[in-house]
């Protein structure tokens, strides 16, 4: 993955700051509770939701097992339809390909459809370094871009902002990116949306190049699919002469029949809608209709490494609905920025360490950014067992070694637990000295007791009680 978010503090430190921000917590609580309640009602309308969920899981697992075959089929179909397919092993290669394609058109600006993959590789920053300005056209992404901020939610990137903050961003920053905000702009949702619409319309009409991602790719026909709620995507996908789509290799599905399952699962799990207001589908190019040049950049960037992990690979089933974020008690309190990645919340805690590795402090801390309550698994529309993957990744991090004191404590505990006589002696000693025990751990363990007390040691070990009462 791109190192855009690296250099941030590890999750515990970032989260500790976030939970002290009362406005942030209020914004997150209101938004996540609203979205998840609407989702629950939308899902409850379908009596066969469990069967759809199982079907989505099965389709994704089958596709991942035969990913090589379906990617080749996809490339052949896209090429036959008039498109050009590029393969990118990592973020650097993907950025280089896109920058070269933009330079070939002679333009210095592009419009963008909301895309997690392009955020993952840091495309906007890479294009800026090449003298190309990328304009975000999704409303929430526009707010983030104008505010020089970072997205904090998969579905609603500006979820940490309220209406008053958005009005201030529009009033202060729109003019420096194009058409200024109207005079006397209020924080009315209708006025804010109209200000964004007027600001973006001129960019849509003059754009020569658009950059998108895709929610799905259909291997049998080479069709790409983008679902959205605002219509900005439709403008980007149809008006410019050149369209460049950067898509993770795991987004492929074999057939149109398979796509039908996900077009039921995704809208209800994400926006709590029966279907998306805008579902755009295209295959290659068509003379006189839409872009005359289409390029598909298939992105690996750590995905094949994740695919090799028998436990962790299930994270590649993710369809980016964000339902897991909206039910997660940790995300609700810490927000998305604390995760140090474009993929926040429970899915980010299992996906990011697999794509980026666990060498950095922030990535090594992400598998621990969870209470393991399991709410994320219950709402996942493709049945990703996130708690299972979190525990698996914690094992991986533990194998890397920790603080010297922690390693010594674990080694000592291992010896005691492996020797019953030593364990019995330690239990009796702990019981007799319990009045002297601190309420908080010293040194590296202090953080664990910042928000919890150490459990009180009983006066008598259970084994002694059992021997005395059973004989």
N, C-alpha and C positions, 0 to 999 in steps of 0.2 A: 504493500500500500504506500501511498504518498506519505511523506513525513510532515504534512501540513500541520497536524495537531501534536506532533512530538515536541518534547521540551516542556510540556505541561507537567504539573505535579501529578503524582500517582493518585489514584481514585480517592483514597481516604483523606488526603489533604485537600483535594479539590472539593470533595463532598462536604467536608467540614466547613468550608467557607460558604458553600451554597446554602446549607441548611440554616445559616444565620441571616439569610436574605429573606425577610418576611414577604416582601412584594413578589419575589420570585416564587415562593412557596404558594402564595395565594393564587397567582396566575396559573401555576401548574395544577393545583388542586381543582380549581374551577374547570379548566379545560379537560383534564383527563377524566374527571368524573362525568362530565357532560358527554364526552365521546363514548366512553365505555357503556354508559347507560343506554344511549341510542343504539349502540352495536348489539347489546343484549336483546333489545326489542326486535331488531331487524333479523337476528339469527333465529329467534324464537318463532318467527313466521314460517320457517321451513321445517316440516316434520322429518325430513330426511337429511338434516344438517350433519348428523354423525356419519351417515353413509357418504355424503359429499366429502367430508373431511378425510375419511379413509381412502376414498378414490384419489383425492389430491395427493395424499402421502404416497400411495402406490404408484401413481404416474410419475411423480418426481423421483422416487427410488429406482424405478425401471429406467428412466432417462439417464440418471447419473451412472447406473451400471453400464450403460451402453453409450456414454456421452461421446466417445470418439466417432462412432457410426453416425449419430444424429448431427454432429457438427459438420461432418463432411457432406452429409445430405443437405444440410442447410446452406453450406457454401455453394454447392452445385445449383440449388434452386435459386438463390439470390443472383448468382452470375447469369443463369439462364434468363432471368427477368430483367437484366440490364444493369444490375448493381455491381459494385466491386467490393470484395471482401479482403480485409487486412487482418493479420493476426498479431496481437501484441502480448508479449510474454510478461511485461511489467508496466508500471506507470510511466516510466521514462520513455519506453518505446511507444506507448499509446499517445503520449503527449507529442512526441516527435512526429508521428504519423499525422495527427490532426493538424498540427501547426503547418506541416508541409502542404497538406490539402488546402488549408485556408490561404496560404501564401500563393498557391497556384492560381487562385481565383483573382488575385490582385486586390482584395478587399482588406480592410484593417479592423472590421468589426463583425461580430456574429451575434445572433439571438439564440437563446437557449431554452429548451424545454427542461423542466425540473428533472434532474438526473442524479441519483446517488452514485453511480459509477464515475461520472465526471468529477464529482466532489471527492470521491475516494482517491483519484489519481492527481488531484490538485490541478485540473485542467485550466481553470480561470487564471491561476497564477502563472502557469507555464505559457499560456497565450500572451499574457501581459508582458512577460519577459521577451516575447517575440514581436512586440509592438501591436498586438491585436487585443481589442477590447471585447470582452464577452458580457452581454447584457442578459441578466436573468429576467424571465418574463412571468414565471409563476408569482402570484401575489406575495406569498410568504417568503419566497426566495428573494424577491425584489426588496422586501423590508430588510432582510438580513444583509443584502448587498449594500443598500443605501446606508444602513447603520454601521457598516464596517464591522459586522458581527459574525458569528458562526451559527450554523443551524444547530438546533437542540432537540429536534424530533424528526423522525423519518417522514411522517405524513404532513405535519404542521411545523415547518422549520422555525417559525417565529412564535412558537407556543409560549415562550417565556416573556413575550411582550404583550402589554395590554393596549387598548385603543388609544389612550392618551399618549403613550410612548410612541405609537405608530404615527399619530398625527404630528408629533414633534419631529420625528425622523423625516417625514415627507416634507414638512415645511422648511426644514433646515438643509436637506440634502438633495432634493429632487433637481433643483436648478443646476447643480454641478454635474449631473448625469444626462441632462436633456431638458425637456419641457418642465418648467417649475410647477409647484403645487398651486392650485387656485388661491386667490386672496380670500382670507377669512375662512380657511378650511377648518372644519370642526372634527370631532372624533366620531361622528356618525358613521356607521359601517357603509352606508350607501355613498356618502361623500368620499370616504377613503377609497372605496372601490372605483368610483368615477375618476378620482385623481390619478389612480394607477392606470386606468384604462386610457385616459388621454395621454399620459406620459409614455405608455408603451406603443400606442397605435402608430405613432410616427416611426418607431423603430421597426415594427412589423412591415410597414409599407416600403421602407428603403433597404431592408436587409437583403443581401445577396447570398448569405450563407447561414444555415441554422445547424445547431448541434443538439442532439437529443440522446436519450437513452432508449430503453424499451422495457415494458413490463414482461413481455413474452416474445418468443420467436418460434414460428411454426416450421419445423424442419421439412415437412412434405411439400410446402409451397414457397418457402422463403419469405413468408409474411411476417412483418414486425407489427407489434401491437403496443399502443400507448393509451392508457386510460387516465382520464383527468376530469376535473369538475368545473374548470373555468373557461375553457376555450382557447387559452393562450397556446396550448400545444398544437391545436388544429391550425392556428395561424402560422406557427413556425414550421409545421410539417408540410404545408401546402404552398406558401407564398414564395419563399426563397428559391433561387435557381439550383443551389447545391445543398444537399442534406447529408450530414455526417452523424451517424448513430454509433455511440460507444456503449457496448453491452457486455455484461459478464457472461462467460460461456455457460453458466448454469441456468440461464434464462430460457433455454430452448425447451420446447415440448414437441413430441413426435408429430401429432396430427391436430386437425381442426376439432375433432371430437374431444381430444384431451383439453384443448383450449376452452371448450364450453364449460368444463368443470371449474376452471379457475375464474372465469368471468362471472360465476355465481359466488365463489368463495371470497374473492378479493373485495368487491365493493361493500359487501355486508360486514366484513371484518375490519375494513379501513374507515370508510366514511359513513358506514351504517346506511347505505343506499341499496335499493334492490338492483339497480344497475348504474353504471357511471353515466353522467350526463354526456360525456364525450368519449367515445371509443374509436380511435383512429387506427386503421389498418392499411398497410401498403406493402407492395412487393416490387422491388426494383424501381424502374421508371416507366412512364407511359407518355408518349408524345402528346403534347398539348394539355397535360393534366398533371399538375404538381411539379416538383423539382425535376430538372432534366438530367441531374447527376446525383447518384446516390452511392454513398460509401458506408460500409458496415465494418466497424473496428471491433473484433472479438477479443475481449480482455480476459487474460488469465490472472495475473497479479496475485498469486498465492492460492488460487482455487484448486489447481491440481494437487498441491500439497495437502490441502484440506480434504480433498477427495480420497487421498491415500489413507486417511485416518478412519478406521472403521466406526468409531464412536462419533467423532467430530464431524464427519461428512454430512450428517443429517442437517446441519446448519445451512447447507447449500440448498435445501428445499425451500428456504425462506422466500416469500413473495412480497416482502416489504410492506405488509399491511399495517404494522405498528400496533396491533392489538396488545402485544405483550408489554409495550411501554405503558399503555393506559391502565393496566391493572397492577403494575409493579409498585410496591410500597417504597422501594429504594429510589426508583426513578422519580416518583411523585415528590419526594422530599429533596433529592439532590439535583434533579434536572439533567439535561442532556450534556451540557458542557463538561461536567465532571468526568465523563467517560473518555475525554481526549481523543475522540474519533468521530467521523461522520455517521457512524452506526452506534447510537446510544442505546441505553436500556438493556433488557435481558438478551436480546438477539445480538447487540453489539458486544456484550460481555463474552459471548461464545464465538462470534464471527471474527472480530478484530484480532484477537490473539492468534487465530489460525491463519489469517491473511498476513499479519505483520510479524508474527512470532512473539515470543515472550521475553525477549532480551532486555527491553527497556522497563524501567520501574512502572510506568503507567500501564503497559500491556500485561506485565506480570501481575498487576493488582486487579485487573478486570474480572477474572474468574471468581474473585472474592466479593464482587460488588452485587451481592445477592443474599437474601435470607433463606433461599432454597424452599420458599413456601409453595412453589408449584403452580401459582396462578397463571404464569406465562404459558405453561404447557396446556392448561385447561382451555385457554382461548385461542391457541395457535391453530389456524385453519388447515395446516398441513402436518399437525401433530409432531412438531419438533420437541423432543424431550430435553428442554433447555437445562433443567436441574441435573440431568445425567451428564450432559456435556460439561457443565460447570465443574462438577466433581472430577470428571476426567481431566480437565485442564488444570485443576488445582493439583492433581497428582503430578502433572508435567512440570508445573512451576516448583513444586516441592523437590522434585528430583534435581533441579538446578542448584539447590542449596539455598539456605537463608542466612540470617544473622548468626554469627558464631555462638552467641549465648543460646539462641533458639536451637541450633543443631546439637549443642551439648545437652540441653534439657530434653530433647527428643531421644537422644542416645541413652541418657540416664533412665528415662521413663521406659524405654524399650527393654533395658536390662531388668528393671524392677518387675515389670509385667511378665517377664519371661521366667522369673524365679519366685515361686509362691511364698517361700519363707521370707525373702526380702520384702515382698509386697505386704505380708502380714505385719512385719516389723515396722514398715513405713506407715501403715494405717494406724497402728497403735500409737506411734510417735506423734502423728498428726493430731490424733484425738486428744492426747495429753497436753499438747502445746497450743491448742486452738485459741486460747485466750490471747496469745501473742501474735496471731496471724494478722497481717495487714488487710485492709479492705480493698486496696489497689495493688497491682503488681508493680514492681520497680523495673527500670531499664526498658528494654525493647517491648516487654509485655504491658507497659503502662497504657498504651493506646487501647488495648482490649478492655481495660477497666475504666476508660474515660466515661463510658455510658452504661456501665453495669458493675454490680458488686460481685466479688468472688463468692461462690457458694459456701455456706457455713459447713464446716466439718463436724460430723456427729461426734458425741463424746465417746461412743463405743463403735468399733467396726462391726459391720453386719455379720461377718464370719464368727466373731466372738459372741454376738447376741444369739446367733443360730445355735452355736455349740452349747451355750448355757441353757437355752430354752427347749432344746430338742433331746437332751440327754436325761 
